[in-house]
Amino acid sequence: MIYDEKKSLFAFSQPRIKFFYNEIKNIKDIKILELGVAEGHSTSLFLKLIEQNGGKLISVDIKDSSHLFENHNWKFIHSSDHNFENINKEIQKLGQLDLILIDSFHEAMHVKKNLYNYYQFLKLNGLVVIDDISWLSYSKFSTKPSSGNFDANINTFNKLLEIKLNNKNNLSVEFCFEGSGSAKIIKKSFEKLNEPKKIKKPFYWKNFLLMIYRKIFK
Protein backbone atom coordinates (compact mmCIF):
# COMPACT_ATOMS: atom_id res chain seq x y z
CA MET A 1 0.00 0.00 0.00
CA ILE A 2 1.13 3.56 -0.64
CA TYR A 3 -0.15 4.61 2.79
CA ASP A 4 -2.51 3.32 5.50
CA GLU A 5 -5.64 5.41 6.05
CA LYS A 6 -6.23 4.11 9.60
CA LYS A 7 -2.66 4.89 10.63
CA SER A 8 -2.91 8.32 9.03
CA LEU A 9 -6.09 9.11 10.95
CA PHE A 10 -4.57 7.90 14.20
CA ALA A 11 -1.48 10.05 13.67
CA PHE A 12 -3.61 13.09 12.85
CA SER A 13 -5.51 12.68 16.13
CA GLN A 14 -2.32 12.99 18.18
CA PRO A 15 -1.50 16.35 19.84
CA ARG A 16 2.15 16.07 18.75
CA ILE A 17 1.04 16.02 15.09
CA LYS A 18 -1.61 18.72 15.43
CA PHE A 19 1.08 20.92 16.99
CA PHE A 20 2.78 21.41 13.60
CA TYR A 21 0.63 19.88 10.85
CA ASN A 22 -1.15 23.09 9.84
CA GLU A 23 2.23 24.61 9.01
CA ILE A 24 3.09 21.90 6.47
CA LYS A 25 -0.27 20.82 5.03
CA ASN A 26 -0.17 23.26 2.09
CA ILE A 27 3.52 22.94 1.15
CA LYS A 28 3.89 21.78 -2.45
CA ASP A 29 6.61 19.24 -3.28
CA ILE A 30 7.37 18.85 0.41
CA LYS A 31 10.63 17.22 1.53
CA ILE A 32 10.58 15.40 4.89
CA LEU A 33 13.17 13.54 6.97
CA GLU A 34 11.68 11.24 9.61
CA LEU A 35 13.93 9.73 12.29
CA GLY A 36 12.07 6.86 13.93
CA VAL A 37 9.25 4.91 12.25
CA ALA A 38 7.90 2.37 14.79
CA GLU A 39 4.47 1.27 13.49
CA GLY A 40 4.45 3.88 10.75
CA HIS A 41 1.67 6.19 11.93
CA SER A 42 3.38 9.50 11.16
CA THR A 43 5.05 7.88 8.13
CA SER A 44 1.65 7.07 6.69
CA LEU A 45 0.32 10.57 7.34
CA PHE A 46 3.33 12.09 5.58
CA LEU A 47 2.91 9.76 2.61
CA LYS A 48 -0.77 10.71 2.36
CA LEU A 49 0.19 14.38 2.37
CA ILE A 50 2.76 13.72 -0.35
CA GLU A 51 0.15 11.97 -2.49
CA GLN A 52 -1.89 15.17 -2.30
CA ASN A 53 0.84 17.81 -2.62
CA GLY A 54 3.80 16.01 -4.15
CA GLY A 55 7.14 15.52 -2.46
CA LYS A 56 9.48 12.95 -0.96
CA LEU A 57 9.96 11.28 2.42
CA ILE A 58 13.10 9.72 3.86
CA SER A 59 12.53 7.59 6.97
CA VAL A 60 15.28 6.09 9.13
CA ASP A 61 15.03 3.40 11.79
CA ILE A 62 17.24 0.69 13.29
CA LYS A 63 14.25 -1.65 12.98
CA ASP A 64 13.50 -2.80 9.44
CA SER A 65 10.22 -1.08 8.51
CA SER A 66 10.66 -1.34 4.75
CA HIS A 67 7.69 -3.73 4.49
CA LEU A 68 5.15 -1.19 5.78
CA PHE A 69 4.58 0.69 2.52
CA GLU A 70 5.27 0.45 -1.20
CA ASN A 71 5.53 4.02 -2.35
CA HIS A 72 7.92 5.46 -4.92
CA ASN A 73 8.00 8.73 -2.97
CA TRP A 74 9.33 6.98 0.13
CA LYS A 75 12.89 5.91 0.84
CA PHE A 76 13.42 3.82 3.96
CA ILE A 77 16.93 3.57 5.39
CA HIS A 78 17.50 0.63 7.74
CA SER A 79 20.18 2.18 9.93
CA SER A 80 21.01 4.11 13.05
CA ASP A 81 20.13 7.78 12.57
CA HIS A 82 23.74 8.56 13.55
CA ASN A 83 24.94 7.00 10.31
CA PHE A 84 25.46 10.57 9.15
CA GLU A 85 27.69 9.87 6.16
CA ASN A 86 25.18 7.67 4.33
CA ILE A 87 22.02 9.51 5.38
CA ASN A 88 23.50 12.90 4.49
CA LYS A 89 24.21 11.63 0.98
CA GLU A 90 20.56 10.62 0.53
CA ILE A 91 19.37 14.02 1.76
CA GLN A 92 21.70 15.79 -0.65
CA LYS A 93 20.05 13.89 -3.52
CA LEU A 94 16.66 15.04 -2.25
CA GLY A 95 17.41 18.72 -1.71
CA GLN A 96 16.64 21.06 1.18
CA LEU A 97 14.14 19.82 3.75
CA ASP A 98 10.86 21.41 4.85
CA LEU A 99 10.45 19.22 7.93
CA ILE A 100 12.64 17.07 10.16
CA LEU A 101 10.87 14.85 12.70
CA ILE A 102 13.16 13.51 15.45
CA ASP A 103 11.38 10.62 17.18
CA SER A 104 13.98 7.90 17.60
CA PHE A 105 16.13 7.43 20.73
CA HIS A 106 14.85 9.85 23.36
CA GLU A 107 18.05 10.86 25.09
CA ALA A 108 19.25 14.46 25.26
CA MET A 109 22.69 14.07 23.68
CA HIS A 110 21.38 11.73 20.99
CA VAL A 111 18.73 14.30 20.06
CA LYS A 112 21.31 17.10 20.12
CA LYS A 113 23.66 15.25 17.73
CA ASN A 114 20.81 14.62 15.30
CA LEU A 115 19.68 18.22 15.41
CA TYR A 116 23.16 19.62 14.81
CA ASN A 117 23.87 17.29 11.89
CA TYR A 118 20.58 17.45 9.99
CA TYR A 119 19.81 21.12 10.65
CA GLN A 120 22.19 22.11 7.83
CA PHE A 121 19.78 20.58 5.30
CA LEU A 122 16.73 22.49 6.55
CA LYS A 123 15.21 25.32 4.50
CA LEU A 124 14.93 28.79 5.96
CA ASN A 125 11.72 28.82 8.04
CA GLY A 126 11.69 25.03 7.90
CA LEU A 127 10.64 23.00 10.94
CA VAL A 128 12.35 20.56 13.26
CA VAL A 129 9.90 18.69 15.49
CA ILE A 130 11.31 16.79 18.46
CA ASP A 131 9.11 14.35 20.36
CA ASP A 132 9.16 13.50 24.07
CA ILE A 133 10.13 16.72 25.81
CA SER A 134 7.51 16.74 28.59
CA TRP A 135 8.07 14.95 31.90
CA LEU A 136 4.63 15.83 33.32
CA SER A 137 2.98 12.59 32.19
CA TYR A 138 5.68 10.58 33.96
CA SER A 139 5.84 12.49 37.25
CA LYS A 140 4.81 11.12 40.63
CA PHE A 141 1.04 10.72 41.00
CA SER A 142 0.53 10.93 37.22
CA THR A 143 -1.34 8.22 35.29
CA LYS A 144 1.89 6.52 34.15
CA PRO A 145 4.78 7.45 36.47
CA SER A 146 8.22 6.51 35.16
CA SER A 147 11.53 7.76 36.53
CA GLY A 148 13.36 6.77 33.32
CA ASN A 149 11.03 8.64 30.98
CA PHE A 150 10.82 11.55 33.44
CA ASP A 151 14.61 11.98 33.39
CA ALA A 152 14.97 11.47 29.64
CA ASN A 153 12.29 14.01 28.74
CA ILE A 154 13.26 16.71 31.21
CA ASN A 155 16.91 16.39 30.12
CA THR A 156 15.90 16.80 26.47
CA PHE A 157 13.76 19.82 27.34
CA ASN A 158 16.62 21.45 29.25
CA LYS A 159 19.06 20.73 26.41
CA LEU A 160 16.76 22.50 23.96
CA LEU A 161 16.64 25.53 26.26
CA GLU A 162 20.46 25.56 26.36
CA ILE A 163 20.54 25.43 22.55
CA LYS A 164 18.05 28.30 22.32
CA LEU A 165 20.04 30.39 24.82
CA ASN A 166 23.11 30.40 22.58
CA ASN A 167 21.17 30.67 19.29
CA LYS A 168 18.73 33.47 20.06
CA ASN A 169 18.68 34.85 16.51
CA ASN A 170 19.20 31.57 14.69
CA LEU A 171 15.99 29.79 15.65
CA SER A 172 12.73 30.00 17.53
CA VAL A 173 11.36 27.27 19.80
CA GLU A 174 7.82 26.44 20.86
CA PHE A 175 6.68 23.65 23.18
CA CYS A 176 3.60 21.48 23.44
CA PHE A 177 3.08 19.68 26.75
CA GLU A 178 0.19 17.45 25.72
CA GLY A 179 0.95 13.75 26.15
CA SER A 180 4.70 13.16 26.15
CA GLY A 181 5.23 16.60 24.64
CA SER A 182 7.00 17.93 21.58
CA ALA A 183 9.14 20.89 20.57
CA LYS A 184 8.89 22.86 17.34
CA ILE A 185 12.04 24.60 16.13
CA ILE A 186 11.82 27.11 13.27
CA LYS A 187 15.01 27.94 11.36
CA LYS A 188 15.54 31.72 11.26
CA SER A 189 18.97 32.00 9.63
CA PHE A 190 21.53 29.97 7.70
CA GLU A 191 24.13 30.51 10.42
CA LYS A 192 25.71 27.37 11.83
CA LEU A 193 24.24 26.49 15.21
CA ASN A 194 26.30 27.47 18.23
CA GLU A 195 26.91 24.87 20.90
CA PRO A 196 24.44 24.77 23.81
CA LYS A 197 25.14 27.10 26.72
CA LYS A 198 24.47 26.17 30.34
CA ILE A 199 21.71 28.21 31.94
CA LYS A 200 22.84 29.77 35.20
CA LYS A 201 20.90 31.81 37.71
CA PRO A 202 22.44 35.28 38.15
CA PHE A 203 23.98 36.03 41.55
CA TYR A 204 23.86 39.46 43.15
CA TRP A 205 25.60 40.19 46.46
CA LYS A 206 23.02 42.84 47.30
CA ASN A 207 20.16 40.33 47.13
CA PHE A 208 22.15 37.73 49.05
CA LEU A 209 22.98 40.14 51.88
CA LEU A 210 19.39 41.36 51.99
CA MET A 211 18.20 37.77 52.37
CA ILE A 212 20.64 37.19 55.26
CA TYR A 213 19.55 40.44 56.91
CA ARG A 214 15.89 39.43 56.73
CA LYS A 215 16.61 36.02 58.22
CA ILE A 216 18.47 37.60 61.15
CA PHE A 217 16.13 40.49 61.86
CA LYS A 218 12.76 39.16 60.87
N, C-alpha and C positions, 0 to 999 in steps of 0.2 A: 504494500500500500504506500501511497505517496505521503499520507499523513493519517492520523487516527482521530476521528471527530470526537470521540468520547474523551480521549486524553487531552485534546485541545480545549474542550469545554471545562474539564477539571482544572487545567492550568489557568484558564481565564478567570476562574472563580477564586483564585488564590490572591490574598492581599499583596504578596510580593510581586505578582505580575501586574495587577491593577496599578501599582505604584508607578510604573513607567510605561505601560503599554500605550497609553494615549499619545505619548511623545514619539512613538515609532510607527503607529498604525497606518500613517499616510505617506511614509517614505517610499519612493519608487526605487526599484533596483537596490533594495536594502542588502547590506553586507553584515553578517552577524558571526561572531565567534562565541561559542558556548563551551565552557569548561565544566564538565560534569553532566552526564546524561541520565543516569539511573534508569527509571522506567520510561523515559522519553516524553514526559508530559509537556515541558516547555519546548522540547525539540519539535514535537508535533504542532504546537501552536505557531512556532516560527515558520515551519514548513507550510502551514496553511496560509500564513500571511504572505509568504513568498509566492505561493500559487496565485494570490490575488494581485500582488504589486510587482512581482518580479524580484530577483535577487539570488543570493547564495548564502548557505549556512555551512560553517565548519564546526563540528562537534568533536570534543576530545574526552576520552575516558579511559581509565586503566582496565575497566571491564569492557569486554567486547559487546558492543551494542549495535553492531553493523547489520544485524538481522531485523532490527525494528522497522526499518522503512526502506523502500526502494524508490529513490527520488533522485533524478539527475542534478537537482539543485543542492544536494546534500553530500558533503564529504565527511565521512567519519574517520577519525584517526584513533586507532587503538594504541594508546600510549599514556605515559605520565604527562601532565600538562607542563612539567618542567623540562620536557624534551624540546627546549627552545629552538635549537638549530633546525630541526625538521619542521616544526610547526610554523616557525617564522617564514620558512621558504614557501609553505602553502599559502600563508596570508599574503605574501608578496605577489603571488600569482593572482590572488583575488582582488587586491587593491585595498584602499583605505576602508576602515570599518565604521559602521554607524552605531553598532552596539557590541559590547563585550559583557557576557554574563559569567561571573565567577561563582560557581556553585559546586566545587569539587571537595578538596580537603580543607575543612574549616579550622584552620590554625593560623594565627596572626602572621607569622613570618612567611608561611606558604602563600597566603593571600597577597602579602606585600610583594613578594618576588614575582608573582604573576602580574600584578598591577604594573610594576615598574618595567617589566619586559614588554607586555602587549600594548601598553599605553601609547607607544610610539606609532602604532598602526591606526590609531583612532583619529577620525576626522575632527576638525574643529567643531565644537558644540555636540560632538558625539557623546554617547553615554557608556559608563561602566556601571553595572549593577552587581553588587556583592551581597550574597545571601548570608544569613545567620550572623547578625550583629547585635541582636537583642538577647539579654540574659533574663529578662523579666519572666518569661514562660518557664524558666528552669530554676527560679529562686525558691527559697524555703516557703512552704505553705501554698505554692502554686499547684496547678493541676498535674504537672509532670516534673517535679523537682529532679535536678541532675547536676551534681557538682562539676562533672566533666564538661557538659555543654555550657553551664554557667560560666566557667573559666574561659573556655574557648571563645565564646561570643563576646564577653566583656573585653577580652584581650584584643580581639579584632576591632571592636568599636574604638577602643583607646588608641590602637595603632592608626586608624583612619583619622582620628583627631590630630595625632602627631604629624601625619602627612599633610593635613590641611594647614596646620600651624606654619609649616615652612614652605607652603605653596599657595599663599593667600590669593595671589593674582593669576595663578595657573589653572585653578579648578574651583568649582563650587561643589558642596556636599550637602545632600539632604538625607534624612533618615526616616524610615517607617518602622514602628515598633509593634505592628500587628504580627501575631504568630511568633516565629523565630527572628523576625526583623530582616530588613535589607537596607542597604545604602545605595544612593544614586549619585554618581560623580559625573559632572559635566565638564568637558575639556574646554578651557577658556583661552588657551594659548598653545603655541607649538614649542614653547620652552621645555627643555628636559626637566623632569621632576627632580626637585631637591630631596635629599634624604629626610626621613622623619626627624622631628625635633621634640625632645622630651618636654612635656608641659610641667612647669614648676610654678608653685604659688609664690607670689612676690612677698618679700619680707621687709618690713619697715620697723626700725627700732622704736620710733615714736609710738606705734600701735602696740608693740610688745611691752614697752614700759608702762603704757596706759593700762594694759590688761593686768600687769603685776600690781600697779597702784590700786586698782579697783578690788583686786583680791585681798589686799592688805587692809584697805580702809573701807570696805563695804559695810 
